Amino acid sequence: MKLVNAAEAVSRVRSGNRVFFQGAAMTPNILIEALVERYRELKNVEIFHIHTEGPARYTQPPYRESFCLNSCFAAGNVRDAINSEYGAYIPIFLSEIHLLFRKNILPLDVAFIQVSPPDKHGFCSLGVSVDITLPAIQTAKTVIAQINPQVPRTHGDGIIHVSKISAAVEHDAPILSHVPVAPSEIEQQIGKHVAGLVEDGATLQMGIGAIPNVVLNNLMNHKRLGIHTEMFSDGVLPLIEKGIITGEEKEVKTGKIVTCFALGSSKLYDFIDDNPVIHFKEAAYTNDTAIIRRNPKVTAINSAIEIDLTGQVCADTIGTYQYSGVGGQMDFIRGASLSEGGKAIIAMPSTTLKGISKIVPNLKEGAGVTTTRAHVHYIATEYGVVNLYGKNLKQRAKALISITHPNHRAALEEEAHKRLSGIR
């Protein structure tokens, strides 16, 4: 491994290369910024990543004339670019992104990563973002690293030996953090409804945000909970400290918290650092339905942008506008559904901040169906919880209308009558 400055490190990128960026809290922004500064001498450099943090200047003028984005997730920093001529979105389950690299569908020329300093054996840690980073570094022709002593050393599979790193830049700074936002009254009510579905001994999957945190806050009287998830944040810490999350009933890695990335506060990262209880695996493992379903009572909590009266769930677009990504929702919806005693839950407010109903007669024109109506089970809003599994279309419409905002129920009943020849 050669220690150099950032400009020299990124000089290995050539015009026409495909370059991978590690994401979330581990986004290597020192390397990314140095690459962007080379825009005058580069052409047709394809950037590939999922969720990154930072300014993403490669999507902005004048840099975007030299770089094009091909992403599997539309985070806020790149959302407009993905919906323009300067970017593109690939719809794919998080569990399958690794195949793009390993099957040479999208071969990687260069991978930018952020890692801990090497240990006495020469191994660096990928920190809190192993997800698709592990297959990326295993298949990329060149790996360039940002070495940061503030990167947590994590247990599991997220390691790389210095011999695999072509060039490295030293940078000492806190990794990106995410401060939890106080939940609204509506989010608190939704969280309480969802928490009521969680049984003792359940294996949990949840994302980041106010509703998952409220759910976790309402599990203080539960016992023997486990975690097998795509990601987690600060909300799990009180449950671990109180001995509520023990993982003792899990079948897969009993007693361990299994995840592929984490995003939260510095307190969370301190807890994760060198903690053998937490196993970071690649997304091909954490999101593998066959592995998820082996755990008992898998309770998967996900969200939606809108749901139609038949149960079709749109969670990644607003009409034709790509808002986020398919991600791992279907991986865990299916895994939870097939788990013994499992529960697949979609939780969302009944309306947008502007008061528009999120339960609709039909999805917006051009909207993507993230979870099909054949896969959907529980739907939760601030007005309650319904289970659509086994219900016919008329019964589904009636159930969904019962948990939408009262201001919209009459209009939805009228639309249901037109579409479904009445509700009985």
Backbone torsions as a table, in degrees:
resi	resn	phi	psi	omega
1	MET	NA	129.5	-177.8
2	LYS	-105.2	121.2	177.1
3	LEU	-85.3	123.2	-177.1
4	VAL	-140.2	178.8	172.9
5	ASN	-82.7	169.6	-173.5
6	ALA	-62.6	-40.6	-178.7
7	ALA	-61.4	-42.7	179.4
8	GLU	-69.0	-37.6	-179.2
9	ALA	-60.6	-45.5	-175.6
10	VAL	-82.5	-2.9	177.2
11	SER	-66.2	-12.6	178.4
12	ARG	-75.2	-14.1	177.2
13	VAL	-78.2	133.5	180.0
14	ARG	-116.5	158.9	174.2
15	SER	-56.1	139.4	-179.7
16	GLY	85.2	-2.8	179.3
17	ASN	-73.9	155.8	168.0
18	ARG	-106.1	122.9	-173.4
19	VAL	-118.4	127.9	178.7
20	PHE	-95.3	137.6	173.3
21	PHE	-113.1	126.2	168.3
22	GLN	-61.4	155.4	-170.8
23	GLY	-126.5	-165.9	-179.0
24	ALA	52.4	-134.2	-176.3
25	ALA	-65.5	-17.5	-175.2
26	MET	-97.3	9.8	-179.8
27	THR	-53.3	121.4	-175.6
28	PRO	-84.3	72.6	-170.5
29	ASN	-67.1	-24.4	176.2
30	ILE	-64.2	-44.3	178.0
31	LEU	-68.2	-42.1	-178.2
32	ILE	-62.3	-44.4	179.8
33	GLU	-64.2	-37.7	178.3
34	ALA	-66.5	-36.8	177.6
35	LEU	-65.9	-43.2	-179.3
36	VAL	-59.5	-35.3	-179.8
37	GLU	-65.5	-14.6	178.7
38	ARG	-91.0	12.3	-170.6
39	TYR	-57.9	-29.4	-178.0
40	ARG	-69.4	-25.4	-176.6
41	GLU	-103.5	-0.7	-177.3
42	LEU	-116.0	151.8	176.3
43	LYS	-138.8	143.9	171.7
44	ASN	52.9	43.7	174.4
45	VAL	-88.1	119.7	-179.5
46	GLU	-91.4	126.6	177.2
47	ILE	-99.0	131.6	179.9
48	PHE	-126.2	129.7	175.5
49	HIS	-165.6	176.4	169.0
50	ILE	-105.2	-119.3	-177.8
51	HIS	-83.7	122.1	174.3
52	THR	-117.8	160.2	174.4
53	GLU	-113.6	144.4	178.9
54	GLY	124.4	178.5	-172.4
55	PRO	-72.1	-21.1	179.9
56	ALA	51.0	53.4	-177.3
57	ARG	-63.3	-20.7	179.7
58	TYR	-64.1	-12.4	177.2
59	THR	-97.5	0.6	-173.6
60	GLN	-112.7	156.1	176.9
61	PRO	-69.9	146.5	-0.8
62	PRO	-90.0	1.8	-171.3
63	TYR	-66.6	-31.3	-175.5
64	ARG	-66.4	-10.7	175.3
65	GLU	-72.1	-20.0	-179.0
66	SER	-105.4	-21.5	-176.3
67	PHE	-121.6	142.2	172.0
68	CYS	-125.1	143.1	-175.9
69	LEU	-102.5	131.3	174.1
70	ASN	-127.1	102.9	-168.9
71	SER	-123.5	154.1	175.1
72	CYS	-101.4	8.1	178.6
73	PHE	-156.1	137.7	-179.5
74	ALA	-104.8	82.6	175.4
75	ALA	-74.9	168.5	-174.8
76	GLY	-59.2	-30.9	-176.7
77	ASN	-75.5	-15.2	-178.4
78	VAL	-128.7	4.7	-171.6
79	ARG	-59.3	-47.0	-178.9
80	ASP	-66.0	-37.0	179.5
81	ALA	-65.0	-40.6	-179.8
82	ILE	-64.0	-30.9	179.1
83	ASN	-91.7	19.6	178.8
84	SER	-127.8	-176.5	178.8
85	GLU	-71.6	-9.5	-176.0
86	TYR	-96.5	3.3	180.0
87	GLY	-150.1	168.7	179.6
88	ALA	-149.9	154.7	-179.4
89	TYR	-120.0	136.9	176.8
90	ILE	-108.0	112.1	175.6
91	PRO	-76.1	117.9	-177.6
92	ILE	-162.1	144.5	175.7
93	PHE	-66.5	142.4	178.8
94	LEU	-56.8	-33.8	-179.0
95	SER	-65.6	-15.1	-175.0
96	GLU	-113.4	-1.6	-177.9
97	ILE	-60.8	-34.9	-179.2
98	HIS	-57.5	-27.8	-178.9
99	LEU	-68.6	-26.1	176.9
100	LEU	-62.0	-34.0	178.2
101	PHE	-83.9	-49.2	-171.2
102	ARG	-73.0	-24.7	177.1
103	LYS	-98.0	9.1	175.3
104	ASN	63.1	25.8	176.2
105	ILE	-73.9	-42.5	173.9
106	LEU	-129.3	76.2	-178.6
107	PRO	-63.8	141.4	-176.9
108	LEU	-99.5	132.4	174.7
109	ASP	-85.2	-44.2	-175.3
110	VAL	-138.0	143.5	173.9
111	ALA	-123.5	128.0	174.4
112	PHE	-99.6	126.2	-179.1
113	ILE	-136.7	164.9	172.8
114	GLN	-122.5	129.4	-172.8
115	VAL	-138.5	167.3	172.4
116	SER	-76.0	163.5	171.0
117	PRO	-60.9	154.6	-179.9
118	PRO	-67.0	147.0	174.0
119	ASP	-81.5	-172.6	-175.9
120	LYS	-65.9	-14.8	177.9
121	HIS	-97.8	-1.0	178.4
122	GLY	89.1	14.8	-179.6
123	PHE	-101.1	131.1	174.6
124	CYS	-100.7	151.6	177.8
125	SER	-97.8	140.4	174.6
126	LEU	-77.1	2.0	176.2
127	GLY	68.7	-134.7	-171.2
128	VAL	-101.3	23.8	175.3
129	SER	-142.7	89.2	179.6
130	VAL	-98.5	-40.9	174.0
131	ASP	8.4	-98.9	176.7
132	ILE	-105.0	3.6	179.2
133	THR	-69.0	-38.4	-178.9
134	LEU	-60.8	-52.2	177.1
135	PRO	-64.5	-27.3	178.5
136	ALA	-65.2	-46.8	-178.1
137	ILE	-73.8	-24.4	178.5
138	GLN	-74.5	-21.1	-175.1
139	THR	-115.7	-17.8	-178.2
140	ALA	-67.9	144.8	178.8
141	LYS	-69.5	-34.5	-178.1
142	THR	-134.8	134.7	177.3
143	VAL	-118.3	126.5	178.3
144	ILE	-118.9	129.9	-171.4
145	ALA	-119.6	144.6	169.4
146	GLN	-102.5	111.0	-174.7
147	ILE	-93.9	122.6	-172.4
148	ASN	-134.1	116.8	-179.6
149	PRO	-64.8	-11.1	179.1
150	GLN	-92.8	3.5	173.4
151	VAL	-75.3	126.1	177.8
152	PRO	-62.4	139.2	172.1
153	ARG	-84.9	117.5	-175.4
154	THR	-108.4	149.3	177.3
155	HIS	-86.8	157.4	-178.4
156	GLY	119.3	-138.1	-173.6
157	ASP	-104.1	-2.6	-171.7
158	GLY	-84.0	69.7	178.7
159	ILE	-132.4	155.7	174.6
160	ILE	-143.9	135.8	179.2
161	HIS	-82.5	147.4	-177.9
162	VAL	-58.3	-25.6	-179.6
163	SER	-66.7	-18.1	-180.0
164	LYS	-91.6	-3.8	-177.7
165	ILE	-101.4	120.7	-176.7
166	SER	-75.0	-38.7	179.9
167	ALA	-153.3	150.7	-177.6
168	ALA	-141.9	149.5	177.6
169	VAL	-119.9	133.3	177.3
170	GLU	-89.3	134.0	-179.6
171	HIS	-152.9	122.0	-176.6
172	ASP	-109.3	103.9	179.8
173	ALA	-160.8	153.7	177.0
174	PRO	-59.8	142.0	174.7
175	ILE	-74.1	163.4	-175.3
176	LEU	-62.0	136.7	-177.8
177	SER	-120.1	163.6	-179.3
178	HIS	-133.6	114.9	-178.7
179	VAL	-88.2	125.5	-179.9
180	PRO	-59.0	140.8	179.2
181	VAL	-98.1	139.9	178.9
182	ALA	-61.5	133.0	-178.2
183	PRO	-72.5	150.2	174.1
184	SER	-76.6	172.3	178.2
185	GLU	-63.2	-38.9	178.7
186	ILE	-65.1	-44.5	179.4
187	GLU	-63.6	-35.7	177.1
188	GLN	-63.8	-40.8	-180.0
189	GLN	-66.6	-42.6	178.0
190	ILE	-61.1	-45.1	-179.2
191	GLY	-59.8	-38.4	177.9
192	LYS	-66.1	-40.7	178.0
193	HIS	-61.5	-45.2	-177.9
194	VAL	-67.5	-41.8	179.7
195	ALA	-58.2	-30.5	178.8
196	GLY	-67.0	-15.3	178.0
197	LEU	-88.7	-15.0	-175.1
198	VAL	-80.9	127.9	179.6
199	GLU	-100.2	157.9	171.1
200	ASP	-57.3	140.8	179.3
201	GLY	81.8	4.4	-179.1
202	ALA	-71.7	152.9	172.1
203	THR	-104.5	121.8	-169.9
204	LEU	-100.2	144.1	166.6
205	GLN	-131.0	126.6	177.6
206	MET	-150.8	160.1	179.6
207	GLY	-98.3	-156.0	178.6
208	ILE	-102.7	150.1	177.8
209	GLY	134.6	176.9	-173.9
210	ALA	-67.4	-43.8	-175.8
211	ILE	-64.3	-49.1	176.2
212	PRO	-56.5	-39.0	179.8
213	ASN	-66.0	-38.9	177.1
214	VAL	-64.8	-41.6	177.1
215	VAL	-56.4	-49.7	-178.5
216	LEU	-62.1	-39.3	179.1
217	ASN	-63.2	-23.2	-178.5
218	ASN	-96.8	15.1	179.8
219	LEU	-110.0	19.4	-173.8
220	MET	-68.0	-16.5	178.5
221	ASN	-103.2	7.0	178.8
222	HIS	-82.7	172.2	-177.8
223	LYS	-138.0	147.9	168.3
224	ARG	56.6	38.0	177.8
225	LEU	-76.6	154.7	177.3
226	GLY	-128.7	165.7	178.8
227	ILE	-128.5	121.0	166.3
228	HIS	-136.8	106.8	-166.6
229	THR	-145.1	166.3	174.0
230	GLU	-75.7	-40.1	178.8
231	MET	-154.9	162.9	172.8
232	PHE	-147.8	166.4	-178.2
233	SER	-136.8	-160.5	-171.0
234	ASP	-62.7	-23.3	-174.5
235	GLY	-58.1	-22.2	-178.7
236	VAL	-80.6	-19.3	-171.2
237	LEU	-60.0	-48.0	179.3
238	PRO	-60.7	-34.7	-179.4
239	LEU	-70.8	-33.0	175.8
240	ILE	-70.5	-45.0	-178.6
241	GLU	-61.9	-32.5	-178.5
242	LYS	-89.2	1.8	178.4
243	GLY	75.4	19.2	179.0
244	ILE	-83.8	-40.9	172.9
245	ILE	-89.1	108.9	-179.7
246	THR	-122.6	-24.9	-179.0
247	GLY	69.2	14.5	-173.6
248	GLU	-72.5	-19.6	179.8
249	GLU	-99.6	-0.2	178.1
250	LYS	-69.7	145.9	175.1
251	GLU	-89.5	-33.2	-178.3
252	VAL	-99.1	115.9	-177.8
253	LYS	53.7	63.4	179.5
254	THR	-53.8	132.0	178.0
255	GLY	83.3	-5.1	-178.2
256	LYS	-106.8	149.2	169.0
257	ILE	-92.0	120.2	-176.5
258	VAL	-108.3	130.0	-178.8
259	THR	-155.5	166.9	174.1
260	CYS	-113.6	-17.7	169.3
261	PHE	-157.7	164.9	179.2
262	ALA	-140.3	147.6	178.9
263	LEU	-146.2	121.2	-177.6
264	GLY	-172.9	-146.8	-176.1
265	SER	-89.6	173.4	176.3
266	SER	-63.8	-29.6	176.5
267	LYS	-62.4	-41.4	178.2
268	LEU	-63.1	-45.7	-178.0
269	TYR	-65.0	-36.2	176.1
270	ASP	-63.8	-38.2	178.6
271	PHE	-66.7	-38.4	-177.7
272	ILE	-71.7	-33.8	-173.5
273	ASP	-55.2	119.0	176.8
274	ASP	55.0	33.7	-179.4
275	ASN	-100.6	109.2	-176.6
276	PRO	-69.3	-9.8	177.6
277	VAL	-71.1	-27.3	-174.1
278	ILE	-102.6	122.6	179.8
279	HIS	-110.6	116.8	176.4
280	PHE	-92.7	121.3	-179.8
281	LYS	-122.0	166.7	175.0
282	GLU	-73.9	159.6	-176.7
283	ALA	-63.0	-27.3	177.8
284	ALA	-61.1	-22.8	177.8
285	TYR	-94.2	-55.1	-175.5
286	THR	-60.7	-33.2	-174.3
287	ASN	-102.3	12.7	177.9
288	ASP	-76.6	115.4	-177.2
289	THR	-55.5	-38.3	-179.1
290	ALA	-64.5	-30.7	177.4
291	ILE	-81.6	-45.1	-179.0
292	ILE	-55.4	-46.9	-172.8
293	ARG	-67.2	-16.8	179.2
294	ARG	-69.8	-24.0	177.8
295	ASN	-77.4	149.5	-179.8
296	PRO	-81.4	147.7	171.4
297	LYS	50.4	43.7	178.1
298	VAL	-62.1	122.3	-179.5
299	THR	-115.6	105.4	-175.4
300	ALA	-102.5	125.8	-176.0
301	ILE	-117.4	114.4	-179.2
302	ASN	-130.9	176.9	-174.3
303	SER	-125.1	178.9	-178.4
304	ALA	-149.9	156.2	172.6
305	ILE	-88.6	-42.4	174.5
306	GLU	-158.6	157.1	179.8
307	ILE	-134.6	131.8	179.0
308	ASP	-87.1	172.5	-172.7
309	LEU	-67.8	-11.1	176.0
310	THR	-96.0	-6.9	178.4
311	GLY	104.4	4.5	176.4
312	GLN	-69.0	131.4	-175.7
313	VAL	-108.5	122.5	171.8
314	CYS	-105.7	118.8	-177.2
315	ALA	-125.3	1.9	-175.1
316	ASP	-132.5	-4.8	177.8
317	THR	-134.8	157.9	167.8
318	ILE	-116.1	96.4	-168.6
319	GLY	63.2	-125.6	179.4
320	THR	-88.3	-6.0	-177.2
321	TYR	-80.2	120.2	-179.0
322	GLN	-75.8	112.0	-172.9
323	TYR	-97.9	-36.9	179.4
324	SER	-143.4	-113.3	179.0
325	GLY	-166.9	164.9	178.3
326	VAL	-60.3	-42.7	176.7
327	GLY	57.7	-139.8	-176.1
328	GLY	-108.3	12.5	-176.3
329	GLN	-55.8	-52.0	-177.8
330	MET	-67.3	-32.8	177.3
331	ASP	-56.0	-46.3	-176.1
332	PHE	-86.3	-30.1	173.8
333	ILE	-58.2	-46.9	-179.1
334	ARG	-69.8	-43.0	-180.0
335	GLY	-61.5	-42.9	179.0
336	ALA	-66.9	-40.8	-179.2
337	SER	-61.1	-34.5	-177.1
338	LEU	-90.7	-10.0	177.7
339	SER	-71.5	145.2	176.9
340	GLU	-64.3	113.4	-178.8
341	GLY	77.4	13.6	-176.8
342	GLY	-75.0	161.2	179.8
343	LYS	-140.3	122.3	176.7
344	ALA	-100.0	120.3	-170.8
345	ILE	-124.5	132.2	169.0
346	ILE	-108.6	121.5	-177.2
347	ALA	-121.2	131.1	-179.0
348	MET	-161.0	155.8	171.3
349	PRO	-64.0	152.9	-178.4
350	SER	-72.6	-21.8	179.8
351	THR	-135.4	163.2	172.0
352	THR	-75.8	175.5	178.3
353	LEU	-63.3	-21.9	178.5
354	LYS	-90.5	4.0	177.4
355	GLY	85.8	10.1	178.6
356	ILE	-82.7	134.3	-178.2
357	SER	-64.3	135.6	176.2
358	LYS	-93.2	-9.2	169.0
359	ILE	-99.2	118.6	-167.1
360	VAL	-129.4	156.5	176.5
361	PRO	-60.7	-44.3	179.3
362	ASN	-140.7	145.0	174.8
363	LEU	-61.7	153.4	178.6
364	LYS	-57.6	149.2	178.4
365	GLU	-57.9	128.7	179.7
366	GLY	87.9	-4.4	-178.7
367	ALA	-66.5	146.8	176.5
368	GLY	-87.4	143.4	174.2
369	VAL	-93.8	106.5	-178.4
370	THR	-78.3	-49.1	176.3
371	THR	-119.8	124.7	-176.6
372	THR	-74.1	162.6	179.8
373	ARG	-68.3	-18.6	176.6
374	ALA	-78.7	-18.6	-178.7
375	HIS	-98.1	-22.4	-171.8
376	VAL	-70.1	143.0	176.0
377	HIS	-122.2	-94.5	-175.1
378	TYR	-84.6	138.2	172.0
379	ILE	-123.8	130.6	-179.2
380	ALA	-125.6	134.1	169.4
381	THR	-130.1	-174.9	178.2
382	GLU	-67.6	-12.0	-179.0
383	TYR	-97.8	4.0	176.5
384	GLY	135.2	-168.7	-177.3
385	VAL	-130.9	136.6	172.7
386	VAL	-128.1	153.1	176.6
387	ASN	-114.1	115.2	-176.4
388	LEU	-86.7	-9.8	-175.2
389	TYR	-62.1	126.6	178.8
390	GLY	84.8	-4.1	-180.0
391	LYS	-89.6	144.3	175.5
392	ASN	-78.1	176.8	-173.3
393	LEU	-62.4	-39.0	178.9
394	LYS	-67.1	-42.4	179.1
395	GLN	-65.1	-37.7	177.9
396	ARG	-62.6	-47.0	-179.6
397	ALA	-59.0	-45.0	179.6
398	LYS	-61.4	-42.7	-180.0
399	ALA	-64.9	-45.8	-178.4
400	LEU	-65.5	-38.8	178.4
401	ILE	-63.0	-31.7	-178.7
402	SER	-67.4	-18.9	-179.1
403	ILE	-114.5	12.6	174.4
404	THR	-91.4	172.7	-178.6
405	HIS	-65.7	137.3	-178.2
406	PRO	-54.6	-30.0	-179.5
407	ASN	-65.0	-18.8	-175.2
408	HIS	-109.6	-3.0	-172.5
409	ARG	-67.4	-42.4	-178.2
410	ALA	-62.7	-43.9	-179.8
411	ALA	-65.4	-38.7	179.3
412	LEU	-68.9	-37.3	177.2
413	GLU	-63.0	-39.6	178.3
414	GLU	-64.8	-43.1	179.2
415	GLU	-66.8	-38.2	177.7
416	ALA	-63.6	-38.6	179.0
417	HIS	-63.2	-41.9	179.2
418	LYS	-64.7	-42.8	-173.1
419	ARG	-81.7	-36.6	-169.9
420	LEU	-116.3	15.0	178.5
421	SER	56.3	41.9	174.5
422	GLY	95.9	158.1	178.8
423	ILE	-117.4	129.0	178.1
424	ARG	-114.9	NA	NA
